[in-house]
Amino acid sequence: LLLALPAGLVVALLLLPLAYLVVRAAGGGGRGWRILGRQNTVELVLQTGALVLAVTAATIVVGVPLAWLVTRTDLPGRRFWAVAAALPLVIPSYVAAFCLLGAFGPKGLLQKILGVERLPEIYGFWGALAALTLSTYPFVFLLTAAALRGLDPALEEAARGLGRSRLHTFVRVTLPALRPAIGSGALLVALYTLSDFGVVSLMRYEALTRAIYLQYRSLFDRTPAAVLALVLVALTALVLAVEGRTR
């Protein structure tokens, strides 16, 4: 009982936002739910899903090789790179977006150095992808590096001794052992991307979080914002179900 009471209180507090959304959406009648039938809402869901998939894939491409370099090679200054690679976690993602805009945006540092009048547009999907990847790849990097440190090197040495190449050993021996760690890191990245508001706002990318904010601020009736927030909750549940299934 001493454990159940505080645990129940914590769960109740955590469920308050979800309960508010359900009550708000249900209390608005059919007005708020009409937003689900709009073409714009479908596009928002697809664009949000595309960003989540792209950022998750990009962080795996960046984080896994980086973890391999600092744990399985004789890279000079490995300890320094191991610490430096985790530093983006202490930098808010919207600050990373500001830095990218300051470097590659209109009238940014790169434009001044090159002396050109215009650079390719950084706003939109690619800008959001770059900022979120730079901010979240440490989730995959840290979990993969920890798994590599705990993996017995004798398994890889045995495969190499049997004549397998380094790439074949990584794909057939190392990667299956790392899959739970990579999956956990990818899950954190996906959930972070779903919840991000600062980057998509600065990069002017139409995602669900930005649409919820605009709906909440621009209309007297906040029911459509609650409905869109429930759609975001549903996407989060879908991500968790997919991760559990693949595990």
Secondary structure as the mmCIF struct_conf table of DSSP 4:
data_model
#
loop_
_struct_conf.conf_type_id
_struct_conf.id
_struct_conf.beg_label_comp_id
_struct_conf.beg_label_asym_id
_struct_conf.beg_label_seq_id
_struct_conf.end_label_comp_id
_struct_conf.end_label_asym_id
_struct_conf.end_label_seq_id
TURN_TY1_P TURN_TY1_P1 LEU A 2 LEU A 3
HELX_RH_AL_P HELX_RH_AL_P1 ALA A 4 GLY A 27
TURN_TY1_P TURN_TY1_P2 GLY A 28 ARG A 31
HELX_RH_3T_P HELX_RH_3T_P1 GLY A 32 GLY A 37
BEND BEND1 ARG A 38 ARG A 38
HELX_RH_AL_P HELX_RH_AL_P2 GLN A 39 ARG A 72
BEND BEND2 THR A 73 THR A 73
TURN_TY1_P TURN_TY1_P3 PRO A 76 GLY A 77
HELX_RH_AL_P HELX_RH_AL_P3 ARG A 78 ALA A 84
TURN_TY1_P TURN_TY1_P4 ALA A 85 ALA A 86
HELX_RH_3T_P HELX_RH_3T_P2 LEU A 87 VAL A 90
BEND BEND3 ILE A 91 ILE A 91
HELX_RH_AL_P HELX_RH_AL_P4 SER A 93 PHE A 104
BEND BEND4 GLY A 105 GLY A 105
TURN_TY1_P TURN_TY1_P5 PRO A 106 LYS A 107
HELX_RH_AL_P HELX_RH_AL_P5 LEU A 109 LEU A 114
TURN_TY1_P TURN_TY1_P6 GLY A 115 GLY A 115
BEND BEND5 GLU A 117 GLU A 117
BEND BEND6 GLY A 124 GLY A 124
HELX_RH_AL_P HELX_RH_AL_P6 PHE A 125 GLY A 150
BEND BEND7 LEU A 151 LEU A 151
HELX_RH_AL_P HELX_RH_AL_P7 PRO A 153 GLY A 161
TURN_TY1_P TURN_TY1_P7 LEU A 162 GLY A 163
HELX_RH_AL_P HELX_RH_AL_P8 ARG A 166 THR A 169
HELX_RH_PI_P HELX_RH_PI_P1 PHE A 170 THR A 174
HELX_RH_AL_P HELX_RH_AL_P9 LEU A 175 SER A 195
HELX_RH_AL_P HELX_RH_AL_P10 GLY A 198 LEU A 202
TURN_TY1_P TURN_TY1_P8 MET A 203 ARG A 204
HELX_RH_AL_P HELX_RH_AL_P11 LEU A 208 SER A 218
BEND BEND8 PHE A 220 PHE A 220
HELX_RH_AL_P HELX_RH_AL_P12 THR A 223 THR A 246
#
